[in-house]
């Protein structure tokens, strides 16, 4: 671990050379996020609901289809310019930032709760 990274707090990560805070997802921030994206909400749900054995293939497919939107989401969440992230941040840094955001905001539990609210599929 480099000295630079060792000085980060629990809710911080580097995107390129810029320090980004992992933020709490408030309703206002959710609205801002969903106002800037098109395909990604559906892809995120597909990834989060993917069978465990297919999880990584779903992640790779989602990244391929919506990488620009992933960069835009990262920009909105971090407050760092989209072009800077696209040019200077590594894909590993972007994914790590989004994973930390998901962990901080307990998104897996939110998805389970939302899923439980959906109508059950009728069996024949």
Buried (B, 14 or more C-beta within 10 A) or exposed (E): EEEEEEEEEEEBBBBBEBBBBBBEBEEEBEEEBEEBBEEBBEBBEBBBEBEEEEEEEBBEBBBEBBBBBBBBBBBBBBEBEBEBBBEBBEEEBBBBBBEBBBEBBEBEEEBEEEEEEEEEEEEE
